[in-house]
Amino acid sequence: MTYSSSRFHAALTSGAFPVAVSLARHDLDLAKAALDGGAFALKTHLNAYHRATGTTFGTFAQERPFFEELAGLGCPLLVMAGQETVPTASEMNALADLGFEGFNVYIDHMQPHLLQSRLRPMPALSSTSMPETLAGIAALPGCIIEASIMPFERYRTAMTETDLARYTEVVKAVDVPVIVPSQLALTPADSIALRAAGVAAPLLGAIVTGDTPQSMFSAVSQFTRRLEAV
C-alpha cells in the first residue's frame, strides 16, 4: 500500500518532533484547548474502552457528528480505531474523506481490511510485545509505531532511566517513526530526553493533560514552550 504524503507523517520524519494529543473525551473545547496550547495533531477514539480514563467510545455512526466538527479545526487527525470491533472498509473511507490521516489499533486487533484503507497504519505495541512482534509491525509499509509498552501498574508514574532505555531500544530496532504515549506521567523535560533518544513525537493523553480545557491548555503549552526553547 502506498500512502499519500500527510502533514503528521511529514513532521515525524523531518525531525520536527510534533506534539500530538489524545483526547480524553470527545469534546470540541478540549480539542481547541490542545491546539491553542500548540498541539500539532489530535487523536480520537472509536469502538474502545480507554483504560487511563475509564471512558467508553462508541461506533463510527455514534461518533461521526463529533468527527465532522473536529475536521473543521484543520489540524492533522488520527483515530484509535477500536479493539475487538473496528470500522468497516466503508467507514475507514469515510474517515479518510473527513481528513483523518492515520489509524491506531493494538497489533492483536489489526484486521486485513484496515491495511487496505487510505489511512496510514499506526499499530501499537503492548507491554507483552516480543521482538518478533516489533519486527512484524515495522515491516508494514508506511507505518508509524506507537510504543504503548508500559504495564497498567506503571500508569501515572514517573519515567525512569530504565523506561527511557526501553523506548530507545524500540527506536533502534526499527526504521520507522516511533511515538510515545503518556502512559507514564511524562514531563516537558522527559520530552527532551525522548527526542534525544530518537523518538519521533510524544502523544500526550489524560494522564498528562487532565480532562478539562484549562488543564489541557496548561499542560500542552508547557511541553511546546519547553521544546521551542531547545
Phi, psi and omega in degrees: 000131176253127183257144177290156178299140179228155183296320183291313181296321178298320179293321179297316186278347179273350184086012183291339182054061180289144177273120175255151181233132174263120185285132180291333176204166182275091186221118185296325178295324177295317179296316180296322179296322177297315180292321177297330178280353177110008178298144181267323184221155179237141177244134178241185187223153173222150167050042190213152167255124184264112188295323185293333184242345185076015182271138174255128179255141188272195181283172178301316180300321181288322186268351185304318180305320178292318180299323179294322175294316182298321180301332180290348180282342172080010180261163174301137183239140176233156179224130167282110196278345178146188179239253177294327176258132178230165180298152173287171178301319181291325177291325175296321176297320180294322176297317178298320179297329178283349178106006176294138185259332184209160178231154186229129168215156168296145187301330179293341182256005179293134175239146187307322184293336178295325182282354176263000182276172178280351180278132180291134181285140177228065184298146180255132168287162173239177181294342181255006181297140180261163180306324180291331175294315179300316180297320180294320178295313184298339180281349179290124183302130173075012188281163168239143180252131172261118185272073179273065194260002182271133176293156187303327181292345178268352180305141175073008176262166183286148175287133180253172175298325177296318177298314180299321178295324178293317177298320180297321178299318179298313180302315184289338184278347186229165178241038178227161180297139177242127174249150183243116178280154183275064168293324174274167178277070184297146177246165174305323177296323177298324181296326177294318179294320179294319178298317179296333179280354179099002175297142186275334181190151168269148175242101187273122178246192190300331179300327179263318190271345190069191186230024175239155176304323181294313180292325178299307181301315182299312183293312184295318181294329176297318179293312185293322178295320180295319180291323179293335183280348183278000000 
